[in-house]
């Protein structure tokens, strides 16, 4: 198999050079749970000036946005934003892309930006709120359910596939951060997803079981599970719901670099967004008793069975999450591609439009969805 790994510089022409060796991201400490990122200390580098080029709430005069709703197999109402080019010929069927937001976020955070940019490039694109988050159904709010999350992407394909202006044989999926692992989980059992891309992917299972760089011990994992299990009794008899992880609301001298990175996005005007009727204090924070469900989530198992459908993994060269994209790339079968963006951290690729390799995404979906349409018998 030919190894298709390259470093991308989106500020200039696309760079197709092979990378002969990998830069190892050196970290110390460990993760107690997803979102805690609290005991990892990674020094900031100049490239992580997090205000530089951020445009999370980008809109385009060339794109029409429309709120949509549709049901999943669980009969849960899903909320999405459908983005179409203004000049779209609705009498012709076009390729479409489903875009999933980071774990703990909502569609207005990063997913809308990516969907808008894809629509500017001629695709039909739809951002969605995962169940239990944003405007989608699900109680209690902020619940973790990897299976229901994966189903959300299949339900989005259902919706797009019946639109007269969408070619149902040419539908791709794009997952950002945690949604990267959810789209992989969905694609393994839904071949209608003809091209799969991830950006700054988190393997939500491994992150919770092992922490970053496998710094969390099995004993620490068991302590987390025990605390969540005990909390179930309290909530079963009417006690207050407890939450875990998420992004801090204040910074202090001891706040680790990764939490500062997330704070800059989720707790400032750069990316902060609180859905109607929900609490700002609880945004990004999953429920304690449900978050342990990630311990049983293994999205990379059988990832090779997605082949021959293509996969694209995009990560930053200084991203604390880089290990997950690299592992998925190694496990996946051809055709596959790994793009490492110089100077980019994890959150940089949420919204820093000058760093995000748009050309790679447009080229990937343009080539493979067109190919899917030309070879499909559906």
N, C-alpha and C positions, 0 to 999 in steps of 0.2 A: 504494500500500500504506500502511496505517496503521502508524505507528511506535508500538510499545507498549513504551516504556522508562519505568521508574519507579524511584523511591527508596523503599525499604521500611524501616519502623521496626517490628520485630517486638515491641518492648516495649509498643506500644500497638496500637490498631486498625490494620488494613491501610491503607496510604496509597496511593491510586491516582493521585497527581498525576503529570503529565508533567514530565520533566526537559528543559528547553530547551537546556541547555549541559552539556558534560561537564567534570568536574574532571580535569585532566591530572596524573597521578602523575609527579612529576619525580624522575628518578634519574640517577646518574652511575656510570660504570664499566661492566663487562660480565660476562658469564657465560663461563667457559672450558668448562663442560660442565654438564649437568643436575645439580642438587644442589650444584654448587660454589658458586653464588650468592656467590662469595667476594670478588669485587671490586666488588660493588654496595654502596654505603653509603647507606642510607635511615634518617634519624633516627626513633626511636620517637616515637609520639604517645601522648597519654594513653589513647586508645581501645585501644591495644595493650598494656594491662596483662594479660599473657597468662594469669595465674592466675585472672582474674575470670570466674566463671561456667562454667569448664571442667568438663565431666562426660562424658568420653570413655567411661567404663565404666558408663554408665547402664543400669539394668535396670528392668523394669516388672512389677508384680504382675498387670497386665491382659493380659500377653502370654506366650505359650508359645514357648520357643526349642528347636530341635531340630537336631542335627548331621545333615547329609546329604552324600552323595557321588553323583556322576554322571560319565559319560564325555563328553569332547569328540569331535569328528570325528577328532582325532589319536589317539584311544584313550588319552588321558591322563585319569587320575582327578582330578576337580575336587572341591574341598571347599567346602561352604557351610554357613551357619547359616540355617535357615528359621524365620521369626517369624510367628506367627499370633495373632490376637486370641483370648482365652480363650473368648469367646462366639461364635466363628465357627460358622456353620451349615455343616457339611461335606457336607450334601446339596444345597447350592446352589453354583453357580460364581461366584467373586469376582474382582475385578481384582487383579493382582499386579505387583510391582516388583522388579527386580534391582538391587542396589546394589554398586558397585565402589569399592574403597579407593584412597587416594592412591598414587601411584607410589612404590615402595620400602617401602610399608607392608604390612599384612596386614588381614584382615577385622575383627580385634579393634580396629583403629585407625580410628575414624570411621565405617566402613561399618556395624558392628553398631549403633552409636548411631542412625544414620539409619534403618536397617531397623526397629529397635525403635519409633522414633517413628512411622514409617509404619504399623506394625502397630497401634499404639495408636489410630490414626485409622481403623482398619477394613480396611486393605489386608493382603493376604498379601505378605510382603516377604522377600527372601533376600539376604544378603550373601555374597560369594564371595571366595575367595583366587585371585588370578591364577595361572596356571601358573608354575612355578619359584619361587613365593613361598608362605609359610605352609604349610598342610597339603595343598596341591594338588601333583600330580605335576610332575616336570620336573627334569632334570639338564643341566648343573650348576645348583646353586641360584643364584638372583639373576640368571638369564639374562634379557636383553632380547630380546623377539620381538614386535613390534607386531601382526603378523598372528595369532599364536597368542593374544595377549591379546584381540584383537577376537573371535576364535572362542569364547573363554570365555563371552562374553555371549550369543552365539547358543546355545551349549550349555546355558546356564542357562535360556534360553527353552524349549529342548527339554524340559528337566526339568519346569519349571513347567507347560508346556502339556499334559502328560499327567496332571497331578494332577486328580482328580475335583472338587476344591473350587476349582479355578482356571478362569476363563474365558479360554481361549487367545486369544480375540480382544481381550482387554483386558490386555495385558502391557506395562508400561513399563520404562524403564531410567534409572538415576540414577548418574552418574559423578562422583566427587570427585577434584579435582586431576588427576593424569595420566589417571585412568580416564575423565574427561570427554572426552578426545580419543579414547580407545579405544571408548567407546559411540557416538560420532559415526561413527567408522570402521566399526563393526559395523552401525549402523542404515542406512548407505547401501546395504548389500546384504542387509539382513534386514528386510523390511517388517512382520514380526510384531511388531517393536518399535513400538508404536503411539503412544508419547509419550516424548520424550527430554529429560532434564534434566541439567544440569551444575552443580556448585558449586565455586568457586575453581579453575576449569579451567586446566590447563596444556596448551598445544599442545606435546606432547613432541618433535615434529619441529622446530618453529621454535625452541624453547628450546635445543635442542642445536646446530642449524645456526647460529643467529644470536645467541643470548643474549637477555637481556631488553632491550627497547628497541633491538634490533638492534645491540647494542654489540660483538658479536664479529665480527671480520673474517674474510674467506674464508681468509686465510693462517693465522689461528689455527685455523680449522676443519680445514684441511689438516694442520696439525701434530698435532691430536688424532687424526685418522684414521691418520696415519702411525705414531704411537706404538702405537695399537691393533693395526694390521696387523703391526707388528714383533713385538708380544707374542704374536701367534698362533703364530709359529715356536717361541717358548720353551715355550708350553703344549702345542703339538703333540708335542714330544719329551719331555713329562713334567714340564715346569717348573711352578712354583707358580702357581696362578690369581691374577691381580691384579684389584683392584677399584677403582672410581672414584667420585667424587662422594659422595653420602650426607651424613649429618649428623655433625658433629664430636662427639667424646666429651669434650672439655674446652673451656672458654672461656678466652680471654685478652684482653688489652687491645686486640688487633688483630682480634678476631673481628667480622666485619661483622654488621649488623643482621639481615639475612635469615637468616644461619646461627643467630643467637641465637633468632630466631623459631622455626625448626625444632627447635633444641636444647630449647627449653622444652616442646615436645610429645614428641619422640622420645627424649629422654635424661633425662627426669624422671618421677616417678610420675604426672604428668598423663596421659601417653599411652604410656609405654614398654611394649613387649611383645616378648618373644622366644619364637617358636614352639618347641615341644618338639624337642630334637635339633639345634637350630641355635645359632649363635654370636651372642652379644650384640654382639661387635665388628663383625660383618658386616651387622647389620640396617640397612636402608635403602640399602645399597651395591650397585649393579649391577656385573656383571663388566665389566672394562675393554674386552675384545675384543668384547663384544656390544653395549655401549652405543652404539657408532657406528651400529648399525642404525637408530637414531632419525633419523639424517641423511636416510634415504630414506623417512621417514614424513610424509605430507602429509594429515592427517585432514580439513582444511577444503576440499580440492579436491572439487568436486561436492557440497558440503554442501547446495546449493539443491535437489538431487534428493530430499532427504528430504521436502520439502513434497509434499502438504498435511498430512503428519503434523506435529504441533506440537512446538516446541522451547522450552525455558526455560533461560536462562542466569542464574546467580546469582553475584555477585562482591561483594567489599568495596570501598568507595570509596577506601580506602588500601591495597588489596592490591597487592603487587608483580606479581601475575599478572593484574591487571585487563585488561591489553591483549588477552589471548587471548579472554576472554569477549566483549569489545567487537568484536573482529575477526570472531569467529564469528557474532555477532548481525548484523553488517552484511552478511555474505555469505549468511546463511540467508534463505530466502524465508518468506513468511507461511504459517501462523500462527507467530509467534515473540514472545518476551518477554524483556526484559533487566531484572533486578532488581538494583539497586545498594544494598547495605546500608550505611547511614551508620556511620562509626566502626569498620568491620570491616577487618582485615587478611586476608591469605591464610589463615593457620593458624587464625585466630579462627573461621572457618566450618567447621573440622573438628569442633569440640566445644563451643563456647561457646553453650550452649542458649538463653541469653537474647538472643543476636544472630542466630542462625540463623532465617530467615523461614519457619517451619514452615507458617504459613497459606498462603504462596505455593505451597509444594510440595503440600500437601493439596488446595488449590483446583485447581491445574494438573492433577494426576493424577486427581482426582475428576471434573472436568469432561470431560477428554479421553479417559480410559479408559472412562467411562460412555458417551460419545458413540461411541467405537470399537465398543463392544459392541452399541449400538443400530443401528449402520449396517453392521456386518460381515455378510458372507454365510457366514463360516466356521462 
